[in-house]
Amino acid sequence: MQLFIQVQHFIICLCMFCGLFIQPVFFLPIFLYKCIVVFLSRRNPKLGKVLTPKDSCLANEDFTRFPPKVSVVSTMLLDGDLSLQEFQSAFVQHVINACIPSSSSSKLAYFREQSTGYCQTRYPELMQYQSDFMGHKFWKDDADFSLSNHIRAIDHSKNPNLDLIHEEMLNKPFNIKRSPWEIVLIRNYYNMSEEIEDTLKSQLQTLVVARFHHSMVDAKSILKLFVECLGQQSLTISKPQEMNKSLYGNIFSTLIFPMIYLCQNVKLFMIVCFGSGLHPWRTPIMGGDNNKLLIRFSQNMPLKEIKDVAKRNNISTSAVLISMITGAIYNLDSELRTKTVLAGYILPLENHPPTLCNHFTGSIIQLPTNKHLSTKERLQLCHNLFRDIKSSSMKEFLESAVLQIGTLFDPLRKLIARNVYATIGITNIAGESKEFSIVQRKCSEFTFSVGTLGGCSGVSFSCSSYQDNFRVAVIANESVLDEAKVQKLANAFGEELQVMKK
């Protein structure tokens, strides 16, 4: 069985290698066909915009029949009780009726008023579902849209542990012919994994659980929806650090890109076939749709302590995060110390649009899990890795591959749009740095979890911060790790931070 899986990986990687190299030759007619389809779609008033190539690649799974592998779940713990009617009323006013902000105004959003007339809806996808049209996916109006189909409330949770709430929501399929999002209010909430001395406090808290399929949103879109629109407060998150090239550097990169494209393909192909393709966390690229995802959270860690480690070692906080993940994997199992592993690292982009979208890029790094290093050596090596991925051509290579594959018509795209390289995924979500409120209820916790990358990815790490706290969600395919090992991985982050502080 193991030999069959390795042969399958080799064949699919070979197809991806050949396909991505040859495809640019045939890309123009495929692109022209999509342009024709988009033009014809305008004659159907029920169809909205076409999914972008990046959205199309993320929509490659059947998330209405099987547990989704690329959902995004966020939870917000609010002080006080919040009724369903209050929340729905605020959601309609500030989200459903929100319009795209004007660049000439300081207001966060505009709303429909009889005196202002027409304005462009900010979040039309909330009232649409994904539909096929001539081989491409479009957003289509839900004629039976009702807020009650997407927002509901329960008085208590069967699984009050936050880990299990995220796990249940990550694995729950979305309804067919409905927009892939859902919000659940858990009233009288308390977390059984935490000791609460004041029982009255547990009766006056509301947990807002929101889940979206990744093909319609990224984490920044969710932050904008809840903080800017529903919370009516400007986002104060730090801007992405970009390695900007000069004009001559950009021209030079463009001229040599065909050679870079080929070299990156060869490099990743060789690493997968002769190195990371043997990693035990690698899942079968085809099949496994019914497998569940397991999730466990690390303890809440002070963000200041992570920044102090970064400052003391003259490195970035992202490098500290990568080092923590590397150390956690290295110490989990002695077998993993002999294996190299490729990680897909998500990089946010500047100037995120005010709409629901996926506005990010990514790169692939080889984590030094097979090297015995001191803590200081590992921190410095991870800093060099992070610096390299931000300045390397890997981002352009992946963007080009996504553009080409995502432009294919659905049947062909679903056949080859598979993650064949990254065994693990890393997402670092810089959350809101200031406290905000939803319907006059202060938010004391804001936590994210994101599914695996799909394809061969068996484990992912979702890191998120809110105010002065930082937390890591470890998500693993049940065919790769059991609950005990997922919990051990999650616990390792607090231990790694304590070692780094010494």
N, C-alpha and C positions, 0 to 999 in steps of 0.2 A: 504493500500500500504506500509506504514511504517513497519507494522508487518511482511508483506511478505519479505521485504528486510532484516529485522533482522533475520528471520528464515533462509533465504538464506545464510546470513553471517555465521550463526551458523553451518549449514550443511557443507558448504565449509571449514570452519575452522576445523571442526571435521574430515573431509576427509584429510585435510592437516596434521593434528596432527597424525592420524592413519597411513597415507601413509608415512610420514617422519620417523616414528618410526619403521615401518615394512620394509620399503624399503631397509635398509642396508643388510637385509638377502638375498634379490634378486638382489643386486647391481652387484655382480660378473658376472653372465651370461649376464646382460645388457651391462656391460662394455666390455665383450668379444665380444658380437655381434657388438658393435661399432668398435672395433679393426678390426674385419673381414671386415666391410663395408669400413673402411679407406684403408685397404690393397687392396680390390677390386677396389677402386676408382683410384688407381695408373695406372690401365690399360686403363683409359680414359684420354687422354692427355689434354682434354679441361677442366678438373676439377682441381681446385686448392686445397688449404688446407680446411680442415673441420672447421666449426665454433667451437670455444671453448664452454664448457658448459655455461660460463658466457655470451658469445655472443649469444648463442642459446636462453637463457632465455630472453635477450633483444630483440631478433628477433621474439618474440612470437606474435606480432600484424601484421595485414595485412596493412602494411604502403603504399601499392600501391592503395588501395581502400578507406581507411578512413583516417581522419586527424591523423597523428602519435602522440603518447603520450610520446615517448622517443627519440625525436630528439635533436640535439645539434646545436645551432645557435651562430655564432660569427660575430661581425662586427668590422672592422678596418677602422678608419678615417685617410685617407692619405692626406698630404699637396700636392696640385698641381693636375693637370689633368693627368689621366692615361688612355691610349687608350686600347681597347680590344686586339689589335694585340700585343702591347708591353707586356701586362700581360700574354697572352697565350704563347708567345715565352719564357718568363722567366719561366713560369710554366712547360713547356715541358723540358727545360734545367735542372732546379733545382729540380723538383719534379717527373715528369713522368719518367725521365731518371736517377733518383737518385738510388744509390745502397746502400746496408747496409754498414754502416761505419765499418772500421777495428779497432779493439781494440788496435792495435799496432801503429795507426797513429793519429795525432792530427787533421786531416782534418775532417770537418763536414760531408761530403758525398763524395762518389766517383761517377764518371760518366763514361758511356760507351765510350770507345775510341778504335779505331782499334788496337792500339798498346797494350792495356791491355787485350783485349779479353773479355771473359765472366765474368759477375759479377751478384750477386743475386739482383734482383729488390727490392727496398725498399718498394714500395707501389703498389704491383700488384692488390690489391683490388679496386683501382681507375678505373681499366679497366675490372672489373669483376662484376657479379651480383650473388645474392644468389639463389641457385637452389637445389631442393630436389633430393636425391639419396639414395634409399633403406631406407627411413625413417629418414635420417639425412640431414642437410643443409651443402652444400659446396659452395665455391666460384667457379664460372664458367666463363671462358673467354667470353667476349662480342665480338662476331665476327664483329659487326657493330659499334665498339667503335669509337666515334668522339669527340674531345674536344669541339666542338660547341654544343654538346648535354648537356654539363655540365657547360660550362662557357659562359656567355653572358653579354652584357652591355646595359644599358638604359641611356638616356640623363638626365632624371629626374624621381623622384618617385611620384606615385599617392598619397602615404602616407609618406611624408617626415619626419613625426614624428618617432623617433627611436623605440618607443614602438610599433607602428603599423607595422613597418617593421619586427621586430622580431615576432610579432603575426602572420603576414601573412606567414612568412617562417616556423614557427613552425607547422602551421596547414595545410600546403600544402603537399598532398600526393606525393610520389616519383613515377617516371615512372617505369612501369613494364619492366623486363628484362634489366635494366640498373643499374649500380652501384648507391647506394643510397647517392649521394652527388651532390651538386650544388653550384656554385659561381656566384654571380651577381655583376657587377660593376655599381654603381650609380654615373654617372658623373654629374658635376655641382650641387653637393649635398649641402643642408643646412638643419638644423634641425629646423622645425617650432616651436618646443617647447622652443627654446632658442633664445634670442634676439641677433641679429648680426647687428652691426652698419655698418660694412664695407661690402657692397653688393658684392664687388669684391672678397672678401674672399670666399663667397659661390660659386663663379664660378670657383674657383681654388682648390676645394676639391673633393676627390673621396672616396666614401664609398664602401668598399669591404664587401659584405655580403656572408658568407659561411654557408652552412647547411649540416650536416651529420646525418645519422641515428646512434643512439647510439650503434647499434649492430656491427658497424665497427670501431668506435673510442671512446676514452674518451677525456676530455679536454686537457690532457697533450700531447696526440697524435697530436691534432690540433696545439698546441703551437710549438711542434717540427717541424711540417710541414711548418708553416708560418715563424717562427723565425729562426730555424736552416737551413732549406732547402731553402725556398724562400727568406728569409732575409739574409742568409749566416752569421748568428751571433750566438754565443753560448748562450744557455739559462742561466739566472742568477737567477732563482727562488730558494726560500728557500727549503731545503730538508724536507720531512715529518718527524715529530717527532715520533719516535717509542719507545714503551715500551718494550725493549728487556728482555726476560727472560733468566735466567741462564740455563746451560745444565741440571741440576737437575730439574729445574722448567719446562723445556720442556718435560722431561721424565715423570714427575708427571702428567702434563696436558694431555699427550697422554694416560696414564694409566686410568685416571678417565674420559676421554672424553665420553664414553658411558653413564655414569651417568649424566654428564653435558648436553649431547644431549637431554636426556629425561626431565631433569629439565627445560631447556630453553623452550622446547615445551609446557610443562605444564604451565609455567609462562606466556608465550605469549598468550596461548589459554585462560587462565582465564582472563587476562587483556582485551582481545578483546571481549570476550563474556559477561563480566560483567562490563566493563568500557568504553574503547575507542571505542568499537563497536557501541556505541550510539552517537558518536560525529557527529555534523551536517555537518562536512566537508568530511565525509566518503562517497565515491561514490559506486554504485553497482559494485560488483566484476565482474559480467557478464553483457555484453551489454554496451550501452553508447558509441559505437564506433564512432558515428557521432557527438558527442559533441565536440565543439571547446574549445581551451585553450585561456584564456585571459591573457595578460601580461602588467605590468606596471613597470617602473624602478624607483628606489629611486633617489634622487639627488646624484651627485658626492660628496663623503665625503673624506676629507684628511685622508689618511692611518695613518699619524703621530698621529692624534688625537685619533684614535682607539688604537694605540700602547701605547700612553700616559695613557689612561684609564686602559689598562692592566697592565702597569708598576706600576701605582699608587696603584692599588689594589692587586699587586703581583699575577696576574693570567695570563692565556694565551689569546692571541687575539681571538682564537676560542671560548673561554668562553664568551668573550664580544659579539661576533656574536650571540651565542646561547641565551644570555640574551636579546639582542636587538629583536630577533625573538619572544621570550617569552613575552616580554613587549608589542610588537606590537599586538600580538594575544590577550593578556589580555585586552588591551584597545580598541579593535575593537568593541566588543559586550559583553554586560553583561551576555548573555547566555553562552558564551564560558568560563566564569570564574568558572562555576560549572562542567565543563567537563575536563576529563583527555585526553591527546592526545599522541599517539605514533609517533615518528619521525624517519624516516630512515636517518642516517647520513653517508655520503660517506667519506671514509678515503683513501687518496692516499697511494701508496706503493713506496718504494725506488726502484732504479735501473729499471726505466721504459725502456722497449725495444725501439729500434729506429724505430719500425714498427707501423702500425696502429693496435691498440689493446685496450682492456679494462683492465687496470692494476691498479685495486683498490680493496679495500674491503669495508666493511660497518658494521654498528652496529645499534641497535635500542635503543633509549632513550625515557624516559617518561618526557616530558616537564612540568615544574611546573606552567602551566597556570591556575590551579585551586587554587593557593595559593596567598594570599595577602601578599606581601613582599616589603620591602624597596628596593631601587635600589641596595644598597650595599649588602643586604642579597641575592638578586636574582643573582647578579654577582658571589658571593661566591658559591652559590648552583650550578650554571651552570658550574663553574670551577670544582667542585667536580664531576658533571655528566660527563664532558668531560674527566676528569682523569680516571673515572671508565670505560668508554666505550673503552678506549685505552688499559686498562689492563685486561678487563673482557674476558670471554670465548665466548661472543656473536659473535665475529668475526669468530671464528672457527666454531661455530654452523651454521652461515649463509653460510660460505664457503662450509661446508659439504653439506648443503641443496642444494646450487646452483650446486655443483658437481654432486649430485645424480639426481636432476631434469633435469639439462642440458644435461645429458648423455642419457636420455630417447629418444626414437624415436619420431618424430614430433607429430603425432596425440595424443599420451598419454601426452606428455609434454605440449602441448597447452591446454589440459584439466585441468591440475592441477598446471601449473606454473603461479600462480597468486599471486600478493602481497595482502595478507589477513591481514597483521599486521599494517604496517605504514600508517597512515592517511595523513601525510605530509612528504615531502622529503627535505633534506638540502644538498646542494652542495657548498663547499667552494673552489674556484679555485684560487690558488696562481699564479698570472700572472707574466709576464716578468717585472723585476724591472728596466731595462734600456730601453731607447728608441732604436727602431730598424727601419729599412727602408725596403720597398718593391719596387724594381725597382727604386732605388734612391729617393723614396718619403717617407718622414718621417711619421711614424705612431704616431698620437697624442692621439688616443683613441683606446682601445681594450676591447670589452665588450662581455660577454657570457650570454646565457640563455639556460636552459636545461628543457625539459618537465617534467611532473609529473612522478612518479614511475609506473604509471599504476595500474591496480587492484583497490583497495579501496582508493588510494591516490587522494585526491581532490585538494590539494594545494602544491606547492613546492617553495623553496627559493633558487635562484642561486646567489651566492655571488662571485664576481670576482674583482681582482685588476690589475692595470697596472701602472707602475711607482709609483707615490705617491698618486694615487686616488683609491677609493674603491666604489663599487656600488652593489646594491642588485636588482635582478629581481624577482618580485612576479608573479608566474604563477598559475592560478586557472582554474579548470574546470568550464565552464559556468553554469553547473547545480548546482554548489555549491555557487559561489559568482558572483555578478554582477560587472560591470565595476567600479561603484562608490566605492564599498568596496575594490576592488583590488587596486584602486588608493589610498584609505585611508590607506591601509596596507603599500603601498610603501612610502607614505609620513611620516609614523610613524617612519621610521628608522632614519631620520634626527632629529626628535623630541627626540627619545630615546637617541641619541648620545649627544644632548645638555644637557639632564638631567644628564647623566653619567659624563659629564665634570664638573659639579658643585661640 
